Amino acid sequence: GSVETSPSVVFENIEKCSPNCLRLLLENISGLTVDEDFTVEVIPEINVAVATFIKSIDTEEFVKKCLQHKRVREFQMTARVLELTRTIKAENLPDFGISPDYITVYFESARNGGGPVSDVQLFPEENSAIVTFCDHKGNA
C-alpha cells in the first residue's frame, strides 16, 4: 500500500529569507503557484514556515529538491516533510515567554496544516519547545 505522506513541508531556520522571498523560492522549486497550489504559513517567532500543498505532489521529492537548491543552501534553511504523527522542535522562541497554550493553539490551527497537539514541552532556558501531535489515523 502507499504510505500516506503529509501535504505539509516544514522549513526551519528561515530568518535569512523573507516570507515573500520564501514564497517565490517555493514557486520556483515546485513549479506551482502559491495560494492556488499551495499555501505558506510563516511563523516568525520560531523561524519556521509550513508549506501545505493543496495540489497533490510528492512532498518527499520536493524536500529533496529544496535541500539541493542553491538558494535554500545559501539561506541555510532546512526542509522536511511534516509527518502526520510527529514532534517538531520550535526553536528561537522569543524571551517574553510564549505560553504552551499559545503554541498548542497555533499548531492546532488548520490553516497552519497543524493537527491536534497532544503535548507541548517548553524549554525556556534555550527558548525552544517540543510540540507533539496526536495520531491522525482515524480522522480521514
C-alpha positions as CSV (number, residue, x, y, z in Angstrom):
1,G,0.0,0.0,0.0
2,S,1.1,3.6,-0.4
3,V,2.3,5.4,2.6
4,E,0.4,8.5,3.1
5,T,2.8,11.4,3.0
6,S,1.8,14.6,4.6
7,P,0.9,17.5,2.3
8,S,3.0,19.8,4.5
9,V,6.7,20.6,4.4
10,V,8.3,22.4,7.3
11,F,11.1,24.9,6.6
12,E,13.3,25.8,9.6
13,N,15.9,28.4,10.1
14,I,14.2,30.8,7.7
15,E,15.3,34.1,9.3
16,K,17.5,35.0,6.3
17,C,14.7,34.6,3.8
18,S,11.7,37.0,3.9
19,P,8.2,35.5,3.6
20,N,7.8,36.9,0.1
21,C,11.2,35.6,-0.9
22,L,10.3,32.2,0.5
23,R,7.0,32.0,-1.4
24,L,8.8,32.9,-4.7
25,L,11.5,30.4,-3.9
26,L,9.0,27.6,-3.3
27,E,7.2,28.5,-6.5
28,N,10.5,28.3,-8.4
29,I,11.4,24.9,-6.9
30,S,7.9,23.3,-7.2
31,G,6.8,24.9,-10.4
32,L,3.4,25.5,-8.6
33,T,1.6,28.7,-7.8
34,V,1.3,29.9,-4.2
35,D,-2.3,30.3,-2.9
36,E,-3.6,28.2,-5.8
37,D,-1.5,25.0,-5.4
38,F,0.0,25.5,-2.0
39,T,-0.1,27.8,1.0
40,V,2.8,29.1,3.1
41,E,2.3,29.9,6.7
42,V,5.3,31.7,8.3
43,I,5.8,31.6,12.0
44,P,8.5,34.3,12.5
45,E,8.6,33.8,16.3
46,I,10.2,30.4,15.8
47,N,11.9,30.9,12.4
48,V,9.7,28.3,10.8
49,A,7.4,28.2,7.8
50,V,5.0,25.5,6.8
51,A,4.1,24.9,3.1
52,T,1.0,22.9,2.7
53,F,0.2,21.6,-0.8
54,I,-3.4,21.7,-2.0
55,K,-2.3,20.1,-5.2
56,S,-1.1,16.5,-4.6
57,I,2.6,16.3,-5.0
58,D,5.4,14.0,-3.8
59,T,6.5,16.1,-0.8
60,E,9.5,13.8,-0.2
61,E,10.7,14.5,-3.7
62,F,10.0,18.2,-3.2
63,V,12.1,18.3,0.1
64,K,15.0,16.7,-1.8
65,K,14.8,19.3,-4.4
66,C,14.7,22.0,-1.8
67,L,17.7,20.7,0.1
68,Q,19.7,20.6,-3.1
69,H,18.7,24.1,-4.2
70,K,21.4,26.7,-4.2
71,R,19.3,29.4,-2.6
72,V,18.0,27.2,0.2
73,R,21.6,26.3,1.0
74,E,22.7,29.9,0.9
75,F,19.9,30.8,3.4
76,Q,21.0,27.7,5.4
77,M,17.3,26.6,5.7
78,T,16.3,23.1,6.4
79,A,13.2,21.4,4.9
80,R,11.4,18.2,5.9
81,V,8.0,16.6,5.5
82,L,5.8,17.3,8.4
83,E,4.9,13.7,9.3
84,L,1.3,13.0,10.2
85,T,2.4,11.9,13.6
86,R,5.4,13.6,14.9
87,T,7.1,16.1,17.1
88,I,8.6,19.3,15.9
89,K,11.1,21.3,17.7
90,A,10.2,25.0,17.7
91,E,13.4,27.0,18.3
92,N,14.3,30.6,18.9
93,L,11.1,31.4,20.8
94,P,11.0,35.0,22.0
95,D,12.2,35.6,25.5
96,F,9.0,37.2,26.6
97,G,7.5,33.8,27.4
98,I,5.2,32.3,24.8
99,S,2.8,30.1,26.7
100,P,2.2,26.4,26.0
101,D,-1.4,27.4,25.2
102,Y,-0.3,29.8,22.5
103,I,1.9,27.1,20.9
104,T,-0.9,24.5,21.2
105,V,-3.5,26.7,19.6
106,Y,-1.0,27.9,17.0
107,F,-0.1,24.4,15.8
108,E,-3.7,23.2,16.0
109,S,-4.8,25.8,13.6
110,A,-6.0,24.1,10.4
111,R,-4.5,27.0,8.4
112,N,-1.1,26.0,9.6
113,G,-1.5,22.5,8.4
114,G,-1.5,21.5,12.1
115,G,-3.5,19.0,13.9
116,P,-4.4,18.1,17.4
117,V,-1.5,18.7,19.7
118,S,-1.0,16.1,22.4
119,D,1.9,17.7,24.2
120,V,4.0,20.8,24.4
121,Q,7.2,20.9,26.4
122,L,8.8,24.3,26.9
123,F,12.5,24.7,27.4
124,P,12.7,28.4,28.5
125,E,16.4,28.4,29.0
126,E,17.0,27.6,25.4
127,N,13.9,29.4,24.1
128,S,12.6,26.2,22.5
129,A,9.6,23.9,22.7
130,I,8.9,20.4,21.6
131,V,5.4,20.1,20.1
132,T,3.9,16.5,19.8
133,F,1.0,15.9,17.5
134,C,-1.7,13.4,18.1
135,D,-2.0,10.5,15.7
136,H,-4.1,11.5,12.7
137,K,-5.2,8.0,11.9
138,G,-8.9,7.5,12.1
139,N,-9.7,11.1,11.2
140,A,-9.9,10.8,7.4
